[in-house]
């Protein structure tokens, strides 16, 4: 699994997860983990040149971790 550097920002519509393009990548898988749980779940898989997703399923005051893989 390749490591991808990501940025996470709070937006009005949710949490925006963005990352840099990886040479040769044709799709990316975005995972989410609530910090109170020890379970990663796939948030979304995107193809092509899409380099951002917005997680609209967040609760104010809760903490989350995100990961992106190729």
mmCIF file of the N, C-alpha and C atoms, coordinates in Angstrom:
data_MODEL
# 
_entry.id   MODEL 
# 
loop_
_atom_site.group_PDB 
_atom_site.id 
_atom_site.type_symbol 
_atom_site.label_atom_id 
_atom_site.label_alt_id 
_atom_site.label_comp_id 
_atom_site.label_asym_id 
_atom_site.label_entity_id 
_atom_site.label_seq_id 
_atom_site.pdbx_PDB_ins_code 
_atom_site.Cartn_x 
_atom_site.Cartn_y 
_atom_site.Cartn_z 
_atom_site.occupancy 
_atom_site.B_iso_or_equiv 
_atom_site.pdbx_formal_charge 
_atom_site.auth_seq_id 
_atom_site.auth_comp_id 
_atom_site.auth_asym_id 
_atom_site.auth_atom_id 
_atom_site.pdbx_PDB_model_num 
ATOM 1   N N  . UNK A 1 1  ? 0.845   -1.178 0.000   1.00 0.00 ? 1  UNK A N  1 
ATOM 2   C CA . UNK A 1 1  ? 0.000   0.000  0.000   1.00 0.00 ? 1  UNK A CA 1 
ATOM 3   C C  . UNK A 1 1  ? 0.889   1.240  0.000   1.00 0.00 ? 1  UNK A C  1 
ATOM 4   N N  . UNK A 1 2  ? 0.668   2.159  -0.942  1.00 0.00 ? 2  UNK A N  1 
ATOM 5   C CA . UNK A 1 2  ? 1.424   3.402  -0.990  1.00 0.00 ? 2  UNK A CA 1 
ATOM 6   C C  . UNK A 1 2  ? 0.923   4.363  0.087   1.00 0.00 ? 2  UNK A C  1 
ATOM 7   N N  . UNK A 1 3  ? 1.828   5.166  0.626   1.00 0.00 ? 3  UNK A N  1 
ATOM 8   C CA . UNK A 1 3  ? 1.456   6.185  1.595   1.00 0.00 ? 3  UNK A CA 1 
ATOM 9   C C  . UNK A 1 3  ? 1.140   7.471  0.866   1.00 0.00 ? 3  UNK A C  1 
ATOM 10  N N  . UNK A 1 4  ? 0.035   8.111  1.233   1.00 0.00 ? 4  UNK A N  1 
ATOM 11  C CA . UNK A 1 4  ? -0.395  9.340  0.590   1.00 0.00 ? 4  UNK A CA 1 
ATOM 12  C C  . UNK A 1 4  ? -0.522  10.418 1.656   1.00 0.00 ? 4  UNK A C  1 
ATOM 13  N N  . UNK A 1 5  ? 0.126   11.577 1.448   1.00 0.00 ? 5  UNK A N  1 
ATOM 14  C CA . UNK A 1 5  ? -0.009  12.700 2.377   1.00 0.00 ? 5  UNK A CA 1 
ATOM 15  C C  . UNK A 1 5  ? -1.357  13.370 2.146   1.00 0.00 ? 5  UNK A C  1 
ATOM 16  N N  . UNK A 1 6  ? -2.080  13.652 3.232   1.00 0.00 ? 6  UNK A N  1 
ATOM 17  C CA . UNK A 1 6  ? -3.410  14.240 3.097   1.00 0.00 ? 6  UNK A CA 1 
ATOM 18  C C  . UNK A 1 6  ? -3.529  15.491 3.955   1.00 0.00 ? 6  UNK A C  1 
ATOM 19  N N  . UNK A 1 7  ? -4.511  16.310 3.608   1.00 0.00 ? 7  UNK A N  1 
ATOM 20  C CA . UNK A 1 7  ? -4.896  17.442 4.441   1.00 0.00 ? 7  UNK A CA 1 
ATOM 21  C C  . UNK A 1 7  ? -6.375  17.298 4.758   1.00 0.00 ? 7  UNK A C  1 
ATOM 22  N N  . UNK A 1 8  ? -6.744  17.698 5.954   1.00 0.00 ? 8  UNK A N  1 
ATOM 23  C CA . UNK A 1 8  ? -8.125  17.603 6.410   1.00 0.00 ? 8  UNK A CA 1 
ATOM 24  C C  . UNK A 1 8  ? -8.535  18.969 6.927   1.00 0.00 ? 8  UNK A C  1 
ATOM 25  N N  . UNK A 1 9  ? -9.652  19.500 6.400   1.00 0.00 ? 9  UNK A N  1 
ATOM 26  C CA . UNK A 1 9  ? -10.130 20.809 6.829   1.00 0.00 ? 9  UNK A CA 1 
ATOM 27  C C  . UNK A 1 9  ? -11.628 20.757 7.122   1.00 0.00 ? 9  UNK A C  1 
ATOM 28  N N  . UNK A 1 10 ? -12.039 21.559 8.089   1.00 0.00 ? 10 UNK A N  1 
ATOM 29  C CA . UNK A 1 10 ? -13.462 21.681 8.392   1.00 0.00 ? 10 UNK A CA 1 
ATOM 30  C C  . UNK A 1 10 ? -14.102 22.639 7.403   1.00 0.00 ? 10 UNK A C  1 
ATOM 31  N N  . UNK A 1 11 ? -15.213 22.250 6.846   1.00 0.00 ? 11 UNK A N  1 
ATOM 32  C CA . UNK A 1 11 ? -15.979 23.073 5.917   1.00 0.00 ? 11 UNK A CA 1 
ATOM 33  C C  . UNK A 1 11 ? -17.408 23.152 6.442   1.00 0.00 ? 11 UNK A C  1 
ATOM 34  N N  . UNK A 1 12 ? -18.195 24.063 5.928   1.00 0.00 ? 12 UNK A N  1 
ATOM 35  C CA . UNK A 1 12 ? -19.603 24.148 6.330   1.00 0.00 ? 12 UNK A CA 1 
ATOM 36  C C  . UNK A 1 12 ? -20.353 22.861 5.992   1.00 0.00 ? 12 UNK A C  1 
ATOM 37  N N  . UNK A 1 13 ? -19.991 22.227 4.883   1.00 0.00 ? 13 UNK A N  1 
ATOM 38  C CA . UNK A 1 13 ? -20.704 21.036 4.431   1.00 0.00 ? 13 UNK A CA 1 
ATOM 39  C C  . UNK A 1 13 ? -20.163 19.738 5.041   1.00 0.00 ? 13 UNK A C  1 
ATOM 40  N N  . UNK A 1 14 ? -19.090 19.801 5.829   1.00 0.00 ? 14 UNK A N  1 
ATOM 41  C CA . UNK A 1 14 ? -18.506 18.613 6.435   1.00 0.00 ? 14 UNK A CA 1 
ATOM 42  C C  . UNK A 1 14 ? -17.004 18.723 6.532   1.00 0.00 ? 14 UNK A C  1 
ATOM 43  N N  . UNK A 1 15 ? -16.335 17.600 6.571   1.00 0.00 ? 15 UNK A N  1 
ATOM 44  C CA . UNK A 1 15 ? -14.873 17.566 6.649   1.00 0.00 ? 15 UNK A CA 1 
ATOM 45  C C  . UNK A 1 15 ? -14.335 17.245 5.262   1.00 0.00 ? 15 UNK A C  1 
ATOM 46  N N  . UNK A 1 16 ? -13.482 18.132 4.755   1.00 0.00 ? 16 UNK A N  1 
ATOM 47  C CA . UNK A 1 16 ? -12.892 17.942 3.433   1.00 0.00 ? 16 UNK A CA 1 
ATOM 48  C C  . UNK A 1 16 ? -11.542 17.246 3.574   1.00 0.00 ? 16 UNK A C  1 
ATOM 49  N N  . UNK A 1 17 ? -11.399 16.133 2.860   1.00 0.00 ? 17 UNK A N  1 
ATOM 50  C CA . UNK A 1 17 ? -10.151 15.365 2.840   1.00 0.00 ? 17 UNK A CA 1 
ATOM 51  C C  . UNK A 1 17 ? -9.552  15.532 1.445   1.00 0.00 ? 17 UNK A C  1 
ATOM 52  N N  . UNK A 1 18 ? -8.312  15.990 1.380   1.00 0.00 ? 18 UNK A N  1 
ATOM 53  C CA . UNK A 1 18 ? -7.650  16.230 0.086   1.00 0.00 ? 18 UNK A CA 1 
ATOM 54  C C  . UNK A 1 18 ? -6.259  15.609 0.120   1.00 0.00 ? 18 UNK A C  1 
ATOM 55  N N  . UNK A 1 19 ? -5.755  15.245 -1.053  1.00 0.00 ? 19 UNK A N  1 
ATOM 56  C CA . UNK A 1 19 ? -4.443  14.624 -1.149  1.00 0.00 ? 19 UNK A CA 1 
ATOM 57  C C  . UNK A 1 19 ? -3.820  14.958 -2.485  1.00 0.00 ? 19 UNK A C  1 
ATOM 58  N N  . UNK A 1 20 ? -2.508  14.728 -2.586  1.00 0.00 ? 20 UNK A N  1 
ATOM 59  C CA . UNK A 1 20 ? -1.775  14.962 -3.825  1.00 0.00 ? 20 UNK A CA 1 
ATOM 60  C C  . UNK A 1 20 ? -1.885  13.743 -4.729  1.00 0.00 ? 20 UNK A C  1 
ATOM 61  N N  . UNK A 1 21 ? -1.839  14.000 -6.020  1.00 0.00 ? 21 UNK A N  1 
ATOM 62  C CA . UNK A 1 21 ? -1.896  12.929 -7.017  1.00 0.00 ? 21 UNK A CA 1 
ATOM 63  C C  . UNK A 1 21 ? -0.669  12.030 -6.880  1.00 0.00 ? 21 UNK A C  1 
ATOM 64  N N  . UNK A 1 22 ? -0.896  10.745 -7.028  1.00 0.00 ? 22 UNK A N  1 
ATOM 65  C CA . UNK A 1 22 ? 0.189   9.767  -7.006  1.00 0.00 ? 22 UNK A CA 1 
ATOM 66  C C  . UNK A 1 22 ? 0.399   9.286  -8.438  1.00 0.00 ? 22 UNK A C  1 
ATOM 67  N N  . UNK A 1 23 ? 1.633   9.382  -8.926  1.00 0.00 ? 23 UNK A N  1 
ATOM 68  C CA . UNK A 1 23 ? 1.934   8.949  -10.297 1.00 0.00 ? 23 UNK A CA 1 
ATOM 69  C C  . UNK A 1 23 ? 1.484   7.509  -10.519 1.00 0.00 ? 23 UNK A C  1 
ATOM 70  N N  . UNK A 1 24 ? 0.744   7.293  -11.590 1.00 0.00 ? 24 UNK A N  1 
ATOM 71  C CA . UNK A 1 24 ? 0.300   5.963  -11.954 1.00 0.00 ? 24 UNK A CA 1 
ATOM 72  C C  . UNK A 1 24 ? -0.974  5.499  -11.267 1.00 0.00 ? 24 UNK A C  1 
ATOM 73  N N  . UNK A 1 25 ? -1.461  6.256  -10.291 1.00 0.00 ? 25 UNK A N  1 
ATOM 74  C CA . UNK A 1 25 ? -2.678  5.848  -9.573  1.00 0.00 ? 25 UNK A CA 1 
ATOM 75  C C  . UNK A 1 25 ? -3.907  6.095  -10.443 1.00 0.00 ? 25 UNK A C  1 
ATOM 76  N N  . UNK A 1 26 ? -4.821  5.144  -10.449 1.00 0.00 ? 26 UNK A N  1 
ATOM 77  C CA . UNK A 1 26 ? -6.068  5.287  -11.206 1.00 0.00 ? 26 UNK A CA 1 
ATOM 78  C C  . UNK A 1 26 ? -7.274  5.415  -10.287 1.00 0.00 ? 26 UNK A C  1 
ATOM 79  N N  . UNK A 1 27 ? -7.078  5.139  -8.990  1.00 0.00 ? 27 UNK A N  1 
ATOM 80  C CA . UNK A 1 27 ? -8.154  5.308  -8.018  1.00 0.00 ? 27 UNK A CA 1 
ATOM 81  C C  . UNK A 1 27 ? -7.557  5.476  -6.623  1.00 0.00 ? 27 UNK A C  1 
ATOM 82  N N  . UNK A 1 28 ? -8.369  6.002  -5.725  1.00 0.00 ? 28 UNK A N  1 
ATOM 83  C CA . UNK A 1 28 ? -7.965  6.215  -4.342  1.00 0.00 ? 28 UNK A CA 1 
ATOM 84  C C  . UNK A 1 28 ? -9.086  5.730  -3.422  1.00 0.00 ? 28 UNK A C  1 
ATOM 85  N N  . UNK A 1 29 ? -8.714  5.140  -2.302  1.00 0.00 ? 29 UNK A N  1 
ATOM 86  C CA . UNK A 1 29 ? -9.680  4.707  -1.292  1.00 0.00 ? 29 UNK A CA 1 
ATOM 87  C C  . UNK A 1 29 ? -9.495  5.584  -0.057  1.00 0.00 ? 29 UNK A C  1 
ATOM 88  N N  . UNK A 1 30 ? -10.590 6.158  0.418   1.00 0.00 ? 30 UNK A N  1 
ATOM 89  C CA . UNK A 1 30 ? -10.555 7.039  1.584   1.00 0.00 ? 30 UNK A CA 1 
ATOM 90  C C  . UNK A 1 30 ? -11.218 6.304  2.745   1.00 0.00 ? 30 UNK A C  1 
ATOM 91  N N  . UNK A 1 31 ? -10.501 6.228  3.862   1.00 0.00 ? 31 UNK A N  1 
ATOM 92  C CA . UNK A 1 31 ? -10.989 5.539  5.054   1.00 0.00 ? 31 UNK A CA 1 
ATOM 93  C C  . UNK A 1 31 ? -11.164 6.542  6.198   1.00 0.00 ? 31 UNK A C  1 
ATOM 94  N N  . UNK A 1 32 ? -12.065 6.188  7.114   1.00 0.00 ? 32 UNK A N  1 
ATOM 95  C CA . UNK A 1 32 ? -12.372 7.049  8.253   1.00 0.00 ? 32 UNK A CA 1 
ATOM 96  C C  . UNK A 1 32 ? -12.408 6.201  9.523   1.00 0.00 ? 32 UNK A C  1 
ATOM 97  N N  . UNK A 1 33 ? -11.962 6.817  10.632  1.00 0.00 ? 33 UNK A N  1 
ATOM 98  C CA . UNK A 1 33 ? -12.037 6.147  11.927  1.00 0.00 ? 33 UNK A CA 1 
ATOM 99  C C  . UNK A 1 33 ? -12.453 7.163  12.971  1.00 0.00 ? 33 UNK A C  1 
ATOM 100 N N  . UNK A 1 34 ? -13.488 6.836  13.722  1.00 0.00 ? 34 UNK A N  1 
ATOM 101 C CA . UNK A 1 34 ? -13.841 7.648  14.884  1.00 0.00 ? 34 UNK A CA 1 
ATOM 102 C C  . UNK A 1 34 ? -12.810 7.319  15.951  1.00 0.00 ? 34 UNK A C  1 
ATOM 103 N N  . UNK A 1 35 ? -12.267 8.344  16.608  1.00 0.00 ? 35 UNK A N  1 
ATOM 104 C CA . UNK A 1 35 ? -11.184 8.097  17.550  1.00 0.00 ? 35 UNK A CA 1 
ATOM 105 C C  . UNK A 1 35 ? -11.619 7.273  18.747  1.00 0.00 ? 35 UNK A C  1 
ATOM 106 N N  . UNK A 1 36 ? -12.916 7.269  19.064  1.00 0.00 ? 36 UNK A N  1 
ATOM 107 C CA . UNK A 1 36 ? -13.399 6.455  20.178  1.00 0.00 ? 36 UNK A CA 1 
ATOM 108 C C  . UNK A 1 36 ? -13.508 4.984  19.805  1.00 0.00 ? 36 UNK A C  1 
ATOM 109 N N  . UNK A 1 37 ? -13.474 4.691  18.502  1.00 0.00 ? 37 UNK A N  1 
ATOM 110 C CA . UNK A 1 37 ? -13.565 3.309  18.037  1.00 0.00 ? 37 UNK A CA 1 
ATOM 111 C C  . UNK A 1 37 ? -12.242 2.921  17.395  1.00 0.00 ? 37 UNK A C  1 
ATOM 112 N N  . UNK A 1 38 ? -11.953 1.660  17.363  1.00 0.00 ? 38 UNK A N  1 
ATOM 113 C CA . UNK A 1 38 ? -10.728 1.197  16.733  1.00 0.00 ? 38 UNK A CA 1 
ATOM 114 C C  . UNK A 1 38 ? -11.063 0.475  15.436  1.00 0.00 ? 38 UNK A C  1 
ATOM 115 N N  . UNK A 1 39 ? -11.929 1.079  14.635  1.00 0.00 ? 39 UNK A N  1 
ATOM 116 C CA . UNK A 1 39 ? -12.392 0.434  13.413  1.00 0.00 ? 39 UNK A CA 1 
ATOM 117 C C  . UNK A 1 39 ? -12.331 1.416  12.243  1.00 0.00 ? 39 UNK A C  1 
ATOM 118 N N  . UNK A 1 40 ? -11.559 1.051  11.227  1.00 0.00 ? 40 UNK A N  1 
ATOM 119 C CA . UNK A 1 40 ? -11.504 1.850  10.004  1.00 0.00 ? 40 UNK A CA 1 
ATOM 120 C C  . UNK A 1 40 ? -12.617 1.383  9.069   1.00 0.00 ? 40 UNK A C  1 
ATOM 121 N N  . UNK A 1 41 ? -13.334 2.325  8.482   1.00 0.00 ? 41 UNK A N  1 
ATOM 122 C CA . UNK A 1 41 ? -14.364 1.997  7.498   1.00 0.00 ? 41 UNK A CA 1 
ATOM 123 C C  . UNK A 1 41 ? -14.076 2.774  6.218   1.00 0.00 ? 41 UNK A C  1 
ATOM 124 N N  . UNK A 1 42 ? -14.374 2.144  5.078   1.00 0.00 ? 42 UNK A N  1 
ATOM 125 C CA . UNK A 1 42 ? -14.153 2.834  3.813   1.00 0.00 ? 42 UNK A CA 1 
ATOM 126 C C  . UNK A 1 42 ? -15.223 3.901  3.654   1.00 0.00 ? 42 UNK A C  1 
ATOM 127 N N  . UNK A 1 43 ? -14.782 5.139  3.528   1.00 0.00 ? 43 UNK A N  1 
ATOM 128 C CA . UNK A 1 43 ? -15.688 6.261  3.331   1.00 0.00 ? 43 UNK A CA 1 
ATOM 129 C C  . UNK A 1 43 ? -16.106 6.353  1.875   1.00 0.00 ? 43 UNK A C  1 
ATOM 130 N N  . UNK A 1 44 ? -15.127 6.244  0.976   1.00 0.00 ? 44 UNK A N  1 
ATOM 131 C CA . UNK A 1 44 ? -15.420 6.388  -0.444  1.00 0.00 ? 44 UNK A CA 1 
ATOM 132 C C  . UNK A 1 44 ? -14.227 5.929  -1.268  1.00 0.00 ? 44 UNK A C  1 
ATOM 133 N N  . UNK A 1 45 ? -14.520 5.492  -2.493  1.00 0.00 ? 45 UNK A N  1 
ATOM 134 C CA . UNK A 1 45 ? -13.473 5.199  -3.469  1.00 0.00 ? 45 UNK A CA 1 
ATOM 135 C C  . UNK A 1 45 ? -13.724 6.092  -4.670  1.00 0.00 ? 45 UNK A C  1 
ATOM 136 N N  . UNK A 1 46 ? -12.680 6.796  -5.101  1.00 0.00 ? 46 UNK A N  1 
ATOM 137 C CA . UNK A 1 46 ? -12.817 7.710  -6.238  1.00 0.00 ? 46 UNK A CA 1 
ATOM 138 C C  . UNK A 1 46 ? -11.820 7.305  -7.313  1.00 0.00 ? 46 UNK A C  1 
ATOM 139 N N  . UNK A 1 47 ? -12.153 7.634  -8.548  1.00 0.00 ? 47 UNK A N  1 
ATOM 140 C CA . UNK A 1 47 ? -11.299 7.269  -9.673  1.00 0.00 ? 47 UNK A CA 1 
ATOM 141 C C  . UNK A 1 47 ? -10.827 8.510  -10.419 1.00 0.00 ? 47 UNK A C  1 
ATOM 142 N N  . UNK A 1 48 ? -9.803  8.311  -11.231 1.00 0.00 ? 48 UNK A N  1 
ATOM 143 C CA . UNK A 1 48 ? -9.313  9.379  -12.089 1.00 0.00 ? 48 UNK A CA 1 
ATOM 144 C C  . UNK A 1 48 ? -8.574  10.451 -11.320 1.00 0.00 ? 48 UNK A C  1 
ATOM 145 N N  . UNK A 1 49 ? -8.858  11.695 -11.692 1.00 0.00 ? 49 UNK A N  1 
ATOM 146 C CA . UNK A 1 49 ? -8.152  12.831 -11.114 1.00 0.00 ? 49 UNK A CA 1 
ATOM 147 C C  . UNK A 1 49 ? -8.889  13.468 -9.945  1.00 0.00 ? 49 UNK A C  1 
ATOM 148 N N  . UNK A 1 50 ? -9.854  12.791 -9.357  1.00 0.00 ? 50 UNK A N  1 
ATOM 149 C CA . UNK A 1 50 ? -10.548 13.327 -8.183  1.00 0.00 ? 50 UNK A CA 1 
ATOM 150 C C  . UNK A 1 50 ? -9.607  13.186 -6.992  1.00 0.00 ? 50 UNK A C  1 
ATOM 151 N N  . UNK A 1 51 ? -9.301  14.311 -6.350  1.00 0.00 ? 51 UNK A N  1 
ATOM 152 C CA . UNK A 1 51 ? -8.329  14.322 -5.261  1.00 0.00 ? 51 UNK A CA 1 
ATOM 153 C C  . UNK A 1 51 ? -8.909  14.878 -3.967  1.00 0.00 ? 51 UNK A C  1 
ATOM 154 N N  . UNK A 1 52 ? -10.236 14.933 -3.869  1.00 0.00 ? 52 UNK A N  1 
ATOM 155 C CA . UNK A 1 52 ? -10.878 15.380 -2.633  1.00 0.00 ? 52 UNK A CA 1 
ATOM 156 C C  . UNK A 1 52 ? -12.195 14.636 -2.433  1.00 0.00 ? 52 UNK A C  1 
ATOM 157 N N  . UNK A 1 53 ? -12.572 14.471 -1.187  1.00 0.00 ? 53 UNK A N  1 
ATOM 158 C CA . UNK A 1 53 ? -13.906 14.003 -0.827  1.00 0.00 ? 53 UNK A CA 1 
ATOM 159 C C  . UNK A 1 53 ? -14.338 14.808 0.391   1.00 0.00 ? 53 UNK A C  1 
ATOM 160 N N  . UNK A 1 54 ? -15.641 14.954 0.566   1.00 0.00 ? 54 UNK A N  1 
ATOM 161 C CA . UNK A 1 54 ? -16.179 15.625 1.740   1.00 0.00 ? 54 UNK A CA 1 
ATOM 162 C C  . UNK A 1 54 ? -16.994 14.628 2.539   1.00 0.00 ? 54 UNK A C  1 
ATOM 163 N N  . UNK A 1 55 ? -16.626 14.493 3.801   1.00 0.00 ? 55 UNK A N  1 
ATOM 164 C CA . UNK A 1 55 ? -17.338 13.616 4.721   1.00 0.00 ? 55 UNK A CA 1 
ATOM 165 C C  . UNK A 1 55 ? -18.436 14.432 5.381   1.00 0.00 ? 55 UNK A C  1 
ATOM 166 N N  . UNK A 1 56 ? -19.666 14.198 4.967   1.00 0.00 ? 56 UNK A N  1 
ATOM 167 C CA . UNK A 1 56 ? -20.802 14.943 5.506   1.00 0.00 ? 56 UNK A CA 1 
ATOM 168 C C  . UNK A 1 56 ? -21.398 14.275 6.735   1.00 0.00 ? 56 UNK A C  1 
ATOM 169 N N  . UNK A 1 57 ? -20.921 13.076 7.056   1.00 0.00 ? 57 UNK A N  1 
ATOM 170 C CA . UNK A 1 57 ? -21.446 12.318 8.182   1.00 0.00 ? 57 UNK A CA 1 
ATOM 171 C C  . UNK A 1 57 ? -20.536 12.493 9.402   1.00 0.00 ? 57 UNK A C  1 
ATOM 172 N N  . UNK A 1 58 ? -20.471 13.722 9.906   1.00 0.00 ? 58 UNK A N  1 
ATOM 173 C CA . UNK A 1 58 ? -19.648 14.027 11.074  1.00 0.00 ? 58 UNK A CA 1 
ATOM 174 C C  . UNK A 1 58 ? -20.505 14.712 12.130  1.00 0.00 ? 58 UNK A C  1 
ATOM 175 N N  . UNK A 1 59 ? -20.077 14.597 13.367  1.00 0.00 ? 59 UNK A N  1 
ATOM 176 C CA . UNK A 1 59 ? -20.786 15.199 14.488  1.00 0.00 ? 59 UNK A CA 1 
ATOM 177 C C  . UNK A 1 59 ? -19.861 16.217 15.139  1.00 0.00 ? 59 UNK A C  1 
ATOM 178 N N  . UNK A 1 60 ? -20.360 17.421 15.350  1.00 0.00 ? 60 UNK A N  1 
ATOM 179 C CA . UNK A 1 60 ? -19.579 18.470 15.993  1.00 0.00 ? 60 UNK A CA 1 
ATOM 180 C C  . UNK A 1 60 ? -19.088 17.998 17.358  1.00 0.00 ? 60 UNK A C  1 
ATOM 181 N N  . UNK A 1 61 ? -17.817 18.214 17.636  1.00 0.00 ? 61 UNK A N  1 
ATOM 182 C CA . UNK A 1 61 ? -17.228 17.822 18.910  1.00 0.00 ? 61 UNK A CA 1 
ATOM 183 C C  . UNK A 1 61 ? -16.598 16.439 18.897  1.00 0.00 ? 61 UNK A C  1 
ATOM 184 N N  . UNK A 1 62 ? -16.912 15.626 17.895  1.00 0.00 ? 62 UNK A N  1 
ATOM 185 C CA . UNK A 1 62 ? -16.306 14.300 17.761  1.00 0.00 ? 62 UNK A CA 1 
ATOM 186 C C  . UNK A 1 62 ? -14.976 14.428 17.021  1.00 0.00 ? 62 UNK A C  1 
ATOM 187 N N  . UNK A 1 63 ? -14.078 13.471 17.229  1.00 0.00 ? 63 UNK A N  1 
ATOM 188 C CA . UNK A 1 63 ? -12.777 13.464 16.554  1.00 0.00 ? 63 UNK A CA 1 
ATOM 189 C C  . UNK A 1 63 ? -12.708 12.277 15.588  1.00 0.00 ? 63 UNK A C  1 
ATOM 190 N N  . UNK A 1 64 ? -12.082 12.527 14.439  1.00 0.00 ? 64 UNK A N  1 
ATOM 191 C CA . UNK A 1 64 ? -11.978 11.515 13.403  1.00 0.00 ? 64 UNK A CA 1 
ATOM 192 C C  . UNK A 1 64 ? -10.560 11.480 12.855  1.00 0.00 ? 64 UNK A C  1 
ATOM 193 N N  . UNK A 1 65 ? -10.179 10.339 12.318  1.00 0.00 ? 65 UNK A N  1 
ATOM 194 C CA . UNK A 1 65 ? -8.925  10.180 11.599  1.00 0.00 ? 65 UNK A CA 1 
ATOM 195 C C  . UNK A 1 65 ? -9.255  9.736  10.189  1.00 0.00 ? 65 UNK A C  1 
ATOM 196 N N  . UNK A 1 66 ? -8.452  10.173 9.220   1.00 0.00 ? 66 UNK A N  1 
ATOM 197 C CA . UNK A 1 66 ? -8.684  9.795  7.827   1.00 0.00 ? 66 UNK A CA 1 
ATOM 198 C C  . UNK A 1 66 ? -7.402  9.229  7.232   1.00 0.00 ? 66 UNK A C  1 
ATOM 199 N N  . UNK A 1 67 ? -7.563  8.339  6.284   1.00 0.00 ? 67 UNK A N  1 
ATOM 200 C CA . UNK A 1 67 ? -6.436  7.720  5.594   1.00 0.00 ? 67 UNK A CA 1 
ATOM 201 C C  . UNK A 1 67 ? -6.826  7.562  4.124   1.00 0.00 ? 67 UNK A C  1 
ATOM 202 N N  . UNK A 1 68 ? -5.849  7.741  3.251   1.00 0.00 ? 68 UNK A N  1 
ATOM 203 C CA . UNK A 1 68 ? -6.080  7.565  1.817   1.00 0.00 ? 68 UNK A CA 1 
ATOM 204 C C  . UNK A 1 68 ? -5.043  6.573  1.304   1.00 0.00 ? 68 UNK A C  1 
ATOM 205 N N  . UNK A 1 69 ? -5.508  5.599  0.522   1.00 0.00 ? 69 UNK A N  1 
ATOM 206 C CA . UNK A 1 69 ? -4.571  4.645  -0.072  1.00 0.00 ? 69 UNK A CA 1 
ATOM 207 C C  . UNK A 1 69 ? -4.844  4.532  -1.561  1.00 0.00 ? 69 UNK A C  1 
ATOM 208 N N  . UNK A 1 70 ? -3.838  4.060  -2.263  1.00 0.00 ? 70 UNK A N  1 
ATOM 209 C CA . UNK A 1 70 ? -3.925  3.888  -3.708  1.00 0.00 ? 70 UNK A CA 1 
ATOM 210 C C  . UNK A 1 70 ? -4.330  2.466  -4.006  1.00 0.00 ? 70 UNK A C  1 
# 
